[in-house]
Amino acid sequence: VDLEDFGCILRPKVMARIETAIAKALAYLKARGIEGRKREVPLPDGATLASAEMTLDLYERERPSEEDACRFADPRVLARSGGAR
């Protein structure tokens, strides 16, 4: 799976694996005596454990253009390491 576009939305191949990742995490927890269960009523779209800015819909709408935001790494780090493009 290509993860080279730093700061990008989830790519379709990654998005398609979310349910599998959740199932594996639940199996891991269950093996350690922790039982997870699905909510009877899903949380509203804006409800999140992280900040509202991290919700996928808001992130996709407000993501800066490639011209405004570096897509391959933080240019400040690259400048120090001599790897700036």
N, C-alpha and C positions, 0 to 999 in steps of 0.2 A: 504494500500500500504506500503510495507516495505521500510523504509528509513534508516535502521540501518547501511548500508555500506557507511559511510561518505566518500566523495570524489569520489564516484562511478559515472559512466555514468548514464544516465536516464534509469531506468528499463522499460521494455516493457509496464507495466500497467500505469506508469507515462507518458511515451511517447504517449500512446494512448489517454490520456486526454488533451493533449496540445490544440487541436482545440476547445474542449469544454471550456477550461479555457479562451482562447482568445475570444470566443463568449460571455462568461459571462462578461468578462472585457469590451468588446465593448458595451454590453447592459447596463452595469453600467454607462459607460461614456455617452451613448446616453440619458439615463434618466436624466442626468445632463446637457444636451445641447451640448455635445461634440460628433461630428460625426466622426467616424473612417471609413476609406475605404482602401481596398486592393490596393496595388501598381499594376499598369498596367504591369510593368516588374519587376519581383523579383530581389532583390539585388544579386550580385554575392556571392558565398559561403564565401569568406573571409571578406565580409562587415559586420560589427557588431557595435552596440553601445558600447559594452564592448571591452576589449582588444582582439586581435587576438587569444590569448591563451585560451580564453573562448569559441571559436567556438567548436561545438560538435566533429567534425571530428578530429581536432588537439588535443583536450583534450583526446579523446579515444586513439589516436596513441601514445601520450606521457605520459599517466598515468603511474606512477611508479608501480612496482609489489607490492603485498601485503607484501612481505618480506622487501621492501624498504620504504613503507609508511603505517602507522597505518590506519586501516580501521574502527575502532569503535569509535575513538575520538582522540583528541590531547593528546599524552602521557604526555606532560608537565603539562597540566591541571589536568589529572588524578593523576599524582604523588603528586600534592599539595593537592588534595582532598582525597587521600588514596584509590582511586578506580582503580589504575593501575592493569592491568592483568598480 
